Amino acid sequence: MAADASRTPLLFDPSAFESFRFLDRELHEDGLVVLRYALDEELSFCEQLRLPVPDALGAPERDRAAGLLALLHWVAGVSYFKLAAPPRVEFEGDPPPPAAASLLEALYSEGLGEFAYTNRLAQLPRPSFSAARDGHSGVPTASEDPPAPQRVLVPVGGGKDSAVAIEIVRRSGLESALFSIGDAPPIARTVAAARLPWLRARRELDPQLRALNESGALNGHVPVTAIVTAAALLCAQLNGYDTVAMANERSASAGNLSWDGVEVNHQFSKSLRVERLLDRAVRELGSPVRSFSILRPASELAIARAFARLTVYHPAFTSCNTIFRIDPALRGASWCCDCPKCRFVFLALAPFTTPAQLREIFGRDLLAAEEQLEGFALLCAAGGHKPFECVGEEQESLAAIRLLADDERWSGHAVVRRLVAEVLPRHATGEGDPARVLELSDDHEVPEALMADVRALLGA
């Protein structure tokens, strides 16, 4: 069990710890997952995840899920490793096999790139997860002829991307259900709009985390999408689904800045590289479930174009993270209208919607407020790097501005006029070409059986 709260140090010194330890893990017959970790011998942690299951899980079902349970244990540990980011990881049981080790070494290094940069660490954490790699290169390659999906689980975060993913899968005619960790208002509203079965999990982090963060532990962004994917994979297997269809776009692979010899990417665990590393690890662990991102061929701008047509979800979705950080009770209740995510979503939707529609969604017309200019310009990396948020590439923002410049509904807006006059001239004519940005890519892992439906919703 976790250390008693009374043992939480008044002052936490991250440099005092030498190792992060993976202790044990359990999957109970009612779907309760228990994950245990420790920093050296001093602090232990216990996380619980409650997964929905159709019936009590017998020993055979739990044995078949052992590989995905181990993967979840290893991936979710990053939330506790980051407290001190010690140089070593250790395992009470067997260490991860080669493909899983490659995934974990990426998540516990580049996946903590933003965390290391914002905490001003001397260098990126680079713990080793396997002493012997048996010639395994760690370079992801495409999957080999995976079976066609039959039953699909779609994770839902409450934003526009998961809504588009839901509708692509619905169009395919395959049996599908929705998955979420928690039931934040935008998730619940999206599920209600989709009218599909809902498998809802509950994640309970160790209660010591808050006190440790307040007493000096390191804190910051972790590769949370990888944790959600690992949980969805385990939930899928326990409920008889063979596929997890994520909603990660092409733009997620683009980084924010270079530091310590790597590209720091806020969305690293949503990238194509991690998708392929994860798929390899899952196959190595013997799971029958596979995962891929059904939106990977598309840019954020193409996804926004598709979402603009899905009006049933417009009152349901929220993508603002800042409002939650200000007050967790307001999560999904509104848009802050003053953060990079709010601006990017507004900008991406604007070419495909009217000002009145976006005022109804956001409560304000952000492109009419000149005080928003600097924030919009930063989305094009004008005066700095792309913000540490889930926003699209600079090329997408430029493409949106070019579309708005020729749209009489928007061209007269104060911010649009200034972006056209002050930002576009800094870029060559070919930069941010809307046709190129909106075009679908061939670099993805979507099964061919679903590509017709992807093209139908994400094409022009």
C-alpha positions as CSV (number, residue, x, y, z in Angstrom):
1,M,0.0,0.0,0.0
2,A,1.0,3.6,-0.3
3,A,3.0,5.2,2.4
4,D,1.0,6.8,5.2
5,A,0.4,10.5,4.7
6,S,2.1,11.2,7.9
7,R,5.4,9.9,6.3
8,T,5.2,12.5,3.5
9,P,8.3,14.6,3.9
10,L,7.9,18.3,4.8
11,L,10.6,19.1,2.3
12,F,11.0,16.8,-0.7
13,D,14.5,16.7,-2.3
14,P,14.3,15.1,-5.7
15,S,18.1,14.7,-5.9
16,A,18.1,12.4,-2.9
17,F,16.5,9.5,-4.8
18,E,18.5,7.0,-6.9
19,S,15.9,4.7,-8.2
20,F,12.2,4.3,-9.2
21,R,10.9,0.9,-8.5
22,F,8.0,-1.0,-10.2
23,L,6.6,-3.2,-7.4
24,D,3.6,-5.3,-8.1
25,R,0.3,-5.1,-9.9
26,E,-3.1,-6.8,-9.5
27,L,-6.3,-7.3,-11.6
28,H,-9.2,-8.2,-9.5
29,E,-12.3,-10.1,-10.7
30,D,-14.4,-7.0,-10.5
31,G,-12.1,-5.1,-12.9
32,L,-10.2,-3.2,-10.1
33,V,-6.5,-2.6,-11.2
34,V,-4.0,-2.0,-8.4
35,L,-0.5,-0.6,-9.4
36,R,2.3,-0.2,-6.9
37,Y,5.6,1.8,-7.2
38,A,8.3,3.2,-4.9
39,L,11.1,5.7,-4.9
40,D,14.1,3.8,-3.4
41,E,12.9,2.1,-0.2
42,E,11.6,5.3,1.3
43,L,8.3,6.2,-0.5
44,S,5.7,3.8,-1.8
45,F,2.7,4.6,-4.0
46,C,-0.5,2.8,-4.9
47,E,-2.7,3.8,-7.8
48,Q,-6.1,2.2,-8.6
49,L,-8.0,2.1,-11.8
50,R,-11.5,0.7,-11.9
51,L,-12.4,-0.8,-15.2
52,P,-15.9,-1.8,-16.2
53,V,-16.2,-5.5,-16.9
54,P,-19.3,-7.5,-18.1
55,D,-19.0,-10.3,-15.6
56,A,-16.7,-11.4,-12.8
57,L,-13.2,-12.1,-14.3
58,G,-12.1,-15.6,-13.8
59,A,-8.4,-16.6,-13.6
60,P,-8.2,-17.5,-17.3
61,E,-9.4,-14.0,-18.3
62,R,-7.0,-12.3,-16.0
63,D,-4.1,-14.5,-17.2
64,R,-4.9,-13.6,-20.8
65,A,-4.8,-9.9,-19.8
66,A,-1.5,-10.1,-18.0
67,G,0.5,-8.6,-20.8
68,L,-1.7,-5.5,-21.1
69,L,-1.8,-5.2,-17.3
70,A,2.0,-5.1,-17.2
71,L,2.0,-2.5,-20.0
72,L,-0.4,-0.3,-18.1
73,H,1.7,-0.7,-14.9
74,W,4.9,0.4,-16.7
75,V,3.3,3.3,-18.6
76,A,1.3,4.7,-15.7
77,G,4.4,4.8,-13.5
78,V,5.6,7.9,-15.2
79,S,3.2,9.9,-13.0
80,Y,5.3,8.9,-10.0
81,F,8.7,8.7,-11.6
82,K,8.5,12.4,-12.4
83,L,8.5,13.3,-8.7
84,A,12.2,12.9,-8.6
85,A,13.2,11.6,-12.1
86,P,15.9,9.4,-10.6
87,P,18.7,7.9,-12.8
88,R,17.6,4.3,-12.4
89,V,14.5,2.1,-12.8
90,E,14.2,-1.3,-11.1
91,F,11.7,-4.1,-11.3
92,E,10.5,-6.6,-8.6
93,G,9.4,-8.9,-11.4
94,D,10.6,-9.4,-14.9
95,P,11.7,-6.3,-16.8
96,P,9.9,-5.3,-20.0
97,P,10.7,-7.3,-23.2
98,P,12.6,-5.4,-25.9
99,A,9.7,-3.7,-27.8
100,A,8.1,-2.6,-24.6
101,A,11.4,-1.3,-23.3
102,S,11.8,0.8,-26.4
103,L,8.4,2.3,-25.9
104,L,9.1,3.1,-22.2
105,E,12.5,4.6,-22.8
106,A,10.8,7.0,-25.3
107,L,8.0,7.9,-22.9
108,Y,10.3,8.4,-19.9
109,S,12.7,10.6,-21.9
110,E,11.2,12.5,-24.8
111,G,7.8,12.0,-23.3
112,L,9.1,14.1,-20.4
113,G,10.7,16.6,-22.6
114,E,8.4,19.5,-21.8
115,F,8.6,18.5,-18.1
116,A,12.4,18.6,-18.1
117,Y,12.5,21.9,-20.1
118,T,10.0,23.7,-17.9
119,N,11.6,22.4,-14.7
120,R,15.0,23.5,-16.0
121,L,16.6,20.1,-15.4
122,A,20.2,19.7,-16.4
123,Q,19.3,17.2,-19.0
124,L,16.5,14.9,-20.2
125,P,15.8,11.9,-18.1
126,R,17.1,8.7,-19.8
127,P,16.4,5.7,-17.6
128,S,17.2,2.3,-19.2
129,F,14.4,-0.3,-19.1
130,S,16.3,-3.3,-20.4
131,A,19.9,-4.3,-20.0
132,A,19.9,-6.6,-23.1
133,R,18.1,-5.6,-26.3
134,D,18.9,-8.7,-28.3
135,G,19.7,-6.6,-31.4
136,H,16.3,-4.8,-31.2
137,S,16.8,-1.4,-32.7
138,G,13.9,0.4,-31.1
139,V,13.0,2.1,-34.5
140,P,9.3,1.7,-35.1
141,T,8.1,0.1,-38.3
142,A,4.6,-0.3,-39.8
143,S,2.5,-3.2,-38.6
144,E,2.3,-6.3,-40.8
145,D,-1.2,-7.2,-42.2
146,P,-3.2,-6.8,-39.0
147,P,-6.6,-8.4,-39.0
148,A,-9.5,-6.1,-40.0
149,P,-11.3,-4.5,-37.0
150,Q,-14.6,-6.1,-35.9
151,R,-15.5,-4.5,-32.5
152,V,-14.1,-1.0,-31.9
153,L,-13.6,1.0,-28.7
154,V,-13.3,4.7,-29.2
155,P,-11.7,6.7,-26.3
156,V,-13.5,10.0,-25.7
157,G,-11.9,13.2,-24.2
158,G,-14.8,15.6,-24.9
159,G,-13.1,17.6,-27.7
160,K,-13.8,17.9,-31.4
161,D,-11.3,15.2,-32.4
162,S,-13.0,12.3,-30.5
163,A,-16.4,13.4,-32.0
164,V,-15.0,13.0,-35.5
165,A,-13.4,9.7,-34.6
166,I,-16.7,8.4,-33.3
167,E,-18.5,9.3,-36.5
168,I,-15.9,7.7,-38.7
169,V,-16.3,4.5,-36.8
170,R,-20.1,4.8,-36.9
171,R,-20.0,5.2,-40.6
172,S,-18.0,2.0,-41.0
173,G,-20.9,0.0,-39.6
174,L,-18.7,-1.8,-37.1
175,E,-19.9,-2.5,-33.6
176,S,-18.5,0.2,-31.4
177,A,-18.5,1.6,-27.9
178,L,-17.0,4.6,-26.2
179,F,-14.3,4.6,-23.4
180,S,-13.3,7.3,-21.0
181,I,-11.4,7.7,-17.8
182,G,-13.8,9.7,-15.7
183,D,-16.9,11.5,-16.7
184,A,-16.0,15.2,-17.0
185,P,-18.9,17.3,-18.4
186,P,-17.6,17.4,-22.0
187,I,-17.1,13.7,-22.0
188,A,-20.6,13.0,-20.7
189,R,-22.2,15.5,-23.1
190,T,-20.3,13.9,-26.1
191,V,-21.4,10.4,-25.0
192,A,-25.0,11.6,-24.8
193,A,-24.8,13.1,-28.3
194,A,-23.2,10.0,-29.7
195,R,-25.8,7.6,-28.2
196,L,-23.4,4.7,-28.0
197,P,-22.5,2.2,-25.2
198,W,-20.1,3.8,-22.7
199,L,-17.3,2.0,-20.8
200,R,-16.3,4.4,-18.1
201,A,-13.2,3.8,-16.0
202,R,-12.1,5.6,-12.8
203,R,-8.5,6.5,-12.1
204,E,-7.4,7.2,-8.5
205,L,-3.9,8.5,-8.2
206,D,-2.0,8.0,-5.0
207,P,-3.3,10.7,-2.6
208,Q,0.3,11.6,-1.6
209,L,1.0,13.3,-4.9
210,R,-0.5,16.6,-4.0
211,A,1.4,16.9,-0.8
212,L,4.6,15.9,-2.4
213,N,4.2,18.4,-5.2
214,E,3.6,21.1,-2.6
215,S,6.7,20.1,-0.6
216,G,9.2,20.3,-3.5
217,A,8.7,17.3,-5.8
218,L,9.1,17.8,-9.5
219,N,5.8,18.4,-11.3
220,G,4.8,19.0,-14.9
221,H,3.4,17.5,-18.1
222,V,3.5,13.8,-18.5
223,P,2.6,11.6,-21.6
224,V,-1.0,11.1,-20.4
225,T,-2.3,10.0,-23.8
226,A,-0.1,6.9,-23.5
227,I,-1.6,6.1,-20.1
228,V,-5.2,6.5,-21.5
229,T,-4.3,4.3,-24.5
230,A,-2.9,1.5,-22.3
231,A,-6.0,1.6,-20.0
232,A,-8.3,1.5,-23.1
233,L,-6.4,-1.5,-24.5
234,L,-6.8,-3.4,-21.2
235,C,-10.5,-2.4,-21.0
236,A,-11.0,-3.5,-24.6
237,Q,-9.6,-6.9,-24.0
238,L,-11.6,-7.5,-20.9
239,N,-14.8,-6.5,-22.7
240,G,-14.2,-8.4,-26.0
241,Y,-13.2,-5.5,-28.3
242,D,-10.4,-6.2,-30.7
243,T,-9.6,-2.5,-31.6
244,V,-8.9,0.8,-29.9
245,A,-9.4,3.7,-32.3
246,M,-7.6,6.8,-31.0
247,A,-8.3,10.3,-32.2
248,N,-4.7,11.6,-32.6
249,E,-4.1,13.8,-35.6
250,R,-1.1,14.2,-37.9
251,S,-0.2,17.5,-36.3
252,A,0.5,15.8,-33.0
253,S,3.8,14.5,-34.3
254,A,5.2,18.1,-34.7
255,G,7.3,19.4,-31.8
256,N,7.4,22.8,-30.1
257,L,11.2,23.5,-29.8
258,S,14.6,21.8,-29.7
259,W,16.3,21.3,-26.4
260,D,19.1,18.9,-25.1
261,G,19.4,17.4,-28.5
262,V,15.7,16.4,-28.9
263,E,12.6,17.9,-30.3
264,V,10.4,18.8,-27.3
265,N,6.8,17.9,-28.2
266,H,3.9,18.7,-25.8
267,Q,1.9,16.0,-27.7
268,F,4.7,13.4,-27.8
269,S,2.6,10.5,-26.6
270,K,0.0,11.3,-29.3
271,S,2.7,11.1,-32.1
272,L,2.9,8.5,-34.8
273,R,6.2,7.4,-33.4
274,V,4.7,6.5,-30.1
275,E,1.7,4.9,-31.9
276,R,4.0,2.5,-33.7
277,L,6.2,1.8,-30.7
278,L,3.0,1.0,-28.7
279,D,1.6,-1.3,-31.4
280,R,4.9,-3.2,-31.5
281,A,4.9,-3.5,-27.7
282,V,1.3,-4.7,-27.6
283,R,2.0,-7.4,-30.2
284,E,5.1,-8.5,-28.4
285,L,3.1,-9.0,-25.2
286,G,0.7,-11.3,-27.0
287,S,-2.4,-9.2,-26.9
288,P,-5.2,-9.7,-29.5
289,V,-6.1,-6.0,-29.3
290,R,-4.5,-3.4,-31.5
291,S,-4.6,0.3,-31.5
292,F,-4.2,3.1,-34.0
293,S,-5.3,6.6,-34.5
294,I,-8.1,6.9,-37.0
295,L,-7.5,10.6,-37.5
296,R,-3.7,10.2,-38.2
297,P,-4.0,11.0,-41.9
298,A,-5.5,14.4,-41.2
299,S,-4.4,17.8,-40.0
300,E,-6.2,19.6,-37.2
301,L,-7.6,21.9,-39.9
302,A,-9.1,19.0,-41.8
303,I,-10.6,17.6,-38.6
304,A,-12.1,21.0,-37.8
305,R,-13.7,21.1,-41.2
306,A,-15.3,17.7,-40.6
307,F,-16.3,18.7,-37.0
308,A,-18.0,21.9,-38.3
309,R,-20.5,19.6,-40.1
310,L,-21.2,17.6,-37.0
311,T,-23.5,20.1,-35.4
312,V,-25.0,17.7,-32.8
313,Y,-21.7,17.8,-31.0
314,H,-21.3,21.6,-31.0
315,P,-23.1,22.2,-27.7
316,A,-21.3,19.2,-26.2
317,F,-17.6,19.7,-26.8
318,T,-15.0,21.7,-24.9
319,S,-11.2,21.7,-25.5
320,C,-10.1,24.3,-23.0
321,N,-7.6,23.0,-20.4
322,T,-6.9,26.3,-18.7
323,I,-10.4,26.6,-17.2
324,F,-9.8,23.3,-15.5
325,R,-6.4,24.3,-14.1
326,I,-8.0,27.5,-12.8
327,D,-10.8,25.6,-11.1
328,P,-11.3,21.8,-11.4
329,A,-15.0,22.3,-10.7
330,L,-15.4,24.2,-13.9
331,R,-13.8,21.5,-16.1
332,G,-15.7,21.4,-19.4
333,A,-18.2,24.0,-18.1
334,S,-16.9,26.8,-20.3
335,W,-14.1,28.2,-22.4
336,C,-11.6,30.6,-20.8
337,C,-11.2,32.4,-24.2
338,D,-7.7,33.5,-23.3
339,C,-5.4,30.5,-23.9
340,P,-3.6,29.0,-26.9
341,K,-6.1,26.1,-27.1
342,C,-9.1,28.3,-27.2
343,R,-7.5,30.5,-29.8
344,F,-6.4,27.6,-32.0
345,V,-9.8,25.8,-31.9
346,F,-11.5,29.1,-32.7
347,L,-9.1,29.8,-35.6
348,A,-9.4,26.3,-37.0
349,L,-13.2,26.3,-36.9
350,A,-13.6,29.8,-38.2
351,P,-13.1,29.1,-42.0
352,F,-15.9,26.5,-41.9
353,T,-18.4,28.2,-39.6
354,T,-20.0,31.6,-39.2
355,P,-19.2,34.2,-36.6
356,A,-22.6,33.7,-35.0
357,Q,-22.0,30.0,-34.6
358,L,-18.7,30.5,-32.9
359,R,-20.0,33.2,-30.6
360,E,-22.7,30.6,-29.6
361,I,-20.0,28.0,-28.8
362,F,-17.4,30.2,-27.1
363,G,-19.5,33.1,-25.8
364,R,-17.2,35.6,-27.5
365,D,-15.9,36.4,-30.9
366,L,-12.1,36.1,-30.3
367,L,-11.2,37.3,-33.8
368,A,-13.0,40.6,-33.1
369,A,-10.9,41.4,-30.0
370,E,-7.6,43.1,-30.8
371,E,-6.1,42.2,-27.5
372,Q,-6.1,38.6,-28.8
373,L,-3.8,39.4,-31.6
374,E,-0.5,38.5,-30.0
375,G,-1.9,35.1,-28.9
376,F,-3.1,34.3,-32.4
377,A,0.2,35.4,-33.9
378,L,2.1,33.0,-31.6
379,L,0.2,30.1,-33.1
380,C,2.2,30.9,-36.2
381,A,5.4,31.0,-34.1
382,A,5.5,34.7,-34.6
383,G,7.8,35.9,-31.8
384,G,8.4,32.5,-30.1
385,H,7.9,28.8,-30.3
386,K,4.5,27.0,-30.7
387,P,2.8,27.1,-27.3
388,F,2.9,24.0,-25.0
389,E,-0.6,23.1,-25.7
390,C,-2.6,20.7,-27.9
391,V,-2.5,23.0,-30.9
392,G,-1.8,22.4,-34.5
393,E,1.3,23.2,-36.6
394,E,2.2,26.7,-37.6
395,Q,1.4,25.8,-41.2
396,E,-2.2,25.0,-40.2
397,S,-2.7,28.4,-38.4
398,L,-1.2,30.1,-41.5
399,A,-3.6,28.2,-43.7
400,A,-6.6,29.2,-41.6
401,I,-5.6,32.8,-41.8
402,R,-5.3,32.6,-45.6
403,L,-8.7,31.1,-45.8
404,L,-10.2,33.8,-43.5
405,A,-8.5,36.5,-45.6
406,D,-10.7,35.5,-48.6
407,D,-13.9,34.9,-46.5
408,E,-16.2,37.9,-46.4
409,R,-17.7,36.6,-43.2
410,W,-14.4,37.0,-41.4
411,S,-12.1,39.3,-43.4
412,G,-13.3,42.5,-41.8
413,H,-12.6,41.2,-38.2
414,A,-10.0,43.3,-36.4
415,V,-7.7,40.4,-35.6
416,V,-8.0,38.9,-39.1
417,R,-7.1,42.2,-40.7
418,R,-4.0,42.5,-38.6
419,L,-2.9,38.9,-39.0
420,V,-3.2,39.3,-42.8
421,A,-1.3,42.6,-42.7
422,E,1.4,41.7,-40.1
423,V,1.9,37.9,-40.0
424,L,1.3,36.6,-43.6
425,P,3.9,38.9,-45.1
426,R,6.6,37.3,-43.0
427,H,6.0,34.0,-44.8
428,A,6.5,32.8,-48.3
429,T,3.4,32.5,-50.5
430,G,3.6,28.7,-50.4
431,E,3.7,28.5,-46.6
432,G,0.4,27.5,-45.1
433,D,-1.1,26.5,-48.4
434,P,-4.7,25.5,-47.5
435,A,-4.9,22.8,-50.1
436,R,-1.7,21.1,-48.9
437,V,-2.6,21.4,-45.3
438,L,-6.1,19.9,-45.8
439,E,-4.8,17.0,-47.9
440,L,-4.8,13.6,-46.2
441,S,-1.4,11.9,-45.6
442,D,-0.5,8.3,-46.5
443,D,1.7,8.0,-43.4
444,H,-0.6,6.3,-40.9
445,E,-1.6,2.9,-39.5
446,V,-5.3,3.0,-40.2
447,P,-6.5,-0.3,-41.7
448,E,-7.4,-0.1,-45.4
449,A,-10.9,-1.4,-44.5
450,L,-11.6,1.9,-42.7
451,M,-9.9,4.3,-45.1
452,A,-13.0,4.9,-47.3
453,D,-14.8,6.1,-44.2
454,V,-11.9,8.3,-43.2
455,R,-11.8,9.9,-46.6
456,A,-15.6,10.4,-46.6
457,L,-15.6,12.4,-43.4
458,L,-12.1,14.1,-43.5
459,G,-12.0,14.8,-47.3
460,A,-13.4,18.0,-48.8
